[in-house]
Amino acid sequence: MSIDVVDLRAFYSERLGTVARYFVGRGIRNLWSDAQGLRMVGLGYAGPYLGLFREEAERCLAFMPAAQGVVKWPTVRPTLSALVDELELPLPDASVDRVLLVHALEMSQNPTALLREVWRVLASGGQLLAVVPNRRGLWARMDTTPFGHGRPYSRSQIMSLMRDAWFTPVSWSEALYVPPVQRSWFLRSAVAWERVGATLSAPFAGVHIVDATKQVYRAIPARRRKRVLVPALKPALAPAPSPTARQAP
């Protein structure tokens, strides 16, 4: 079940949402350090993070699923956002270089079909970066944040899903080790939580950040040839008997 875009916008305007945007954005930027001249698309609610690349990318588009709703992005410039069907993106084949999924994969009713549609619009060697709630993390267990809605994933589940959709994961990162507590005095220690969690490689991070590349040459399963049934006896047309032939002499 998708979360409404109004709730997403309200979350990122709060103190906890600002903290989440900072740490998740830092993880995204560490994996995608250079986007100069690239064509980028954000799918889901990626607006808070697409701003990291807007000045250097050739173009940035924010696509928001119809079940979620759409808001204007960016807020002070000509709009670059659109309401779309997540399984039928309004883009030609191999038309973008990078796709950023945020609040998308865990909300989708058919994540494999979503990823294969992303595969279609990505150019050869294109990259997909997905921010997905961690099944072990505290953020996925509390529905007071958007990361507590939808289906969380473990690392092995993400790898299996990516490979089924013709992607190869190449880099991993985690973020949001700080518990999702709204108290201002607690959020002052968020940097310490992130530093300790990353140093210890703790398994309770709030989100996985996975960078994957498009598989251009993928295995296609062989199909069994259908057997053609040949009748043993071939039917033949026979003339019907005349009315006079039926009468006895």
N, C-alpha and C positions, 0 to 999 in steps of 0.2 A: 504494500500500500504506500503510495507516494505522499510525501508531506507537502503542505501547501506553500506556495512561494511567499505568502505573507508571513508565515511563521519563520521561514528561512531568513528573510530580510530582517525580521525583528530580532532573531538570535544574533546575527552579525552586527547589529547596532548596540548590543549589550557588552558589558565588560568581559564576560566569559567568551563571547563570540570574537571580540577583538584579540584576546589571548590565543584562541584557536586559530584565527586567521594568521597571526604572526608566526606561530610554530609550524603550522602546516605549510604556509607559504615559504618558510625557510627551507623546509625539506624538499619542496618542489623545485625551488631555485637551485639547491645543491645538485639535483639530478639534471636539471635543464639550465645550465649556466649560460648558454648562448642561444639566442633565438633570432639572430640578426638576419633579416630578409626572409623569414619563414612565414608560411601561411598556417595559421593556428585556428582551431575551433575548440571551444569549451562546451561540453555537453552536461546537462544537469543544472546545477547552480554553481557555475564556475566563475561568475563575475568577480567575487572578492579576490580571486587569484589570477585571473587573466590580466589584471592591471599591472602585474609584474613584467609582462612582455609587450604591452601595448605600444610603447615608445620605440622598440627595436624591431618588432616583427613587421613583416610586410602588411599583414592584416590580421585582425583578431575578431572572431565572431562568437557570440554567446547564444547557443541553442538550448532552449528550455523545453522539456517534454510537456505535452498537452495536459497530462494528468496533474502536473505540478502547477502550471500557470507561468506567466511571464511578467517581468518587470523591465523597465527601461534600463539599459546599460550601454555606455556609462551614463551617469546621471546628469553631467554638465556638458556633454558633447552630443553630436548626432548619434542616434541610437544604432547599436550594432548587435542587438538581441532580436530573437525571433522565436515564436511558438512553433514547435515542430512535432511530427510523429517520430519518436526515437527509432523506429524500425524502418523508416523511409525518409532519410535525411535529404533535404533539397539541394544536393550537391552531385556533380557528375563523378564518375569513377576516377580514382587516383588524382584528386584535386587539391588535397591539403597535405602539409608536411607533418603536423603534429596535432593530436587530439588529447584534450585534458578532460578526464571524467571526475567530477566531484558531485556527491549526492545523486549519483546516477545508477551505478551498477547495483548497489544494494536495494534500490527502489524499483528496479525493473522486474516486470513479470516474466520476462524471457531474457535473462542476461546473455545467453549464448547468441541469440539472434541479434541482440544489441551490439555485441562485440563484432559479429560478422558484418554488420552494417558499417561499423567503424572501419573494419578491414577494407571494405569496398571503397570508401572515400579516401583512404590513405594512399599516398604515392608509394612507389617502390622504395623500400627502406625507411618508410615513415615510422614514427614513434607514437606510442600510446602511453600516457601516464595516468594511472588510476589511483584515486584516494578512496580507500575502502575501510570501513570499521573493522577493527580487530575483534574476533570472537572472544578472546581472553581479556580484553580491556574493560575498564570500568565505564567508558563512554558508551559502549554498546549495551550496557545493562541498565542504563538510566534514560528514560524517554523525555527528559527535560531538555535534551539537546537534539539536533537533527541526526547526529551519529547514533542515537539510540532507536532510530526507526529503520524499518526494512530488515534485510537479512545480513548479519555480519559474516565475515569469512575468516577462516584460518589461512595460514600461508600455503599449506598444501592444497587447500580448496581453490585458492586463487590461481596457483600454478596449473592445476588440472583444467580449470575453466579457460584460462588463457590458451592453453595448448589445443583444447577442443575448438577454439575459435580462430586458430591459425596465427597465434602470436607466440613469441619467444620472450619470456621475462629475462632481462639482462641486469637490472639493478634493483636493489631493495632499500627501503628506508622506513623508519617509524617516527611517529610524532605523538604528542599529547600524552606524555607520561604523567602530567599533573592531573589529579582527580577533578572531575567536573563539578566543582563547588563554586557557587556564585559569590561567596563572601569576599569582599575587597581585601581584607587583611590576609586571607589565605592565598589569593592570587598574586600577592607580592612575592611569594616564594616560588612562583611558576618556573622561573629561570633555573633555580636550583633543582627542582624536580626533573626538568628536561635534561640538565647536565648529568645528573646522577643516573637517570634511566638510560641515557645513551651510552654512558661509560660502562655500565654493567650489562648492557644488551638485555635489559629486562623484558620479559615476555608480555607484560601487561600494558603496552602502549595503546593509546586510543585508536590509532589508525595505521594501516599499512599504506605505504606509498611505493607503488611498483611501476617501473619503467620497462616497457616491452616493445619489441620491434615486429614489424609485419613480416610474416613468412611469405616470400614471393613464390618459392617452389614448395608446395605442400603435397603430401601424399593423398592420392584419391583412391578410395576403396574400390576394389574390383567388384563388378556386378556379375552374378551368375547369368549365363545365357539362358533365356527362356526356352523351355522345351516346346517344340511344335508337335501337337498331336495330329497324327495322320490316321484317318478312319481306315479300318481294315477292308470294309466293303464300300465301294463307291455307289451312291444312289443313282438310279437311271430312271428317266421318265418313260412311262408305258401308256399307250393310248387307252382311254376308257372304252369299255365295250358298248356297242351300239344298242339302242333299245330293242331292235328286232332280234339281236342275238340272245337277249335274256328270255324271250318267249319260247316255250317248248313247242315243237312241231305238232 
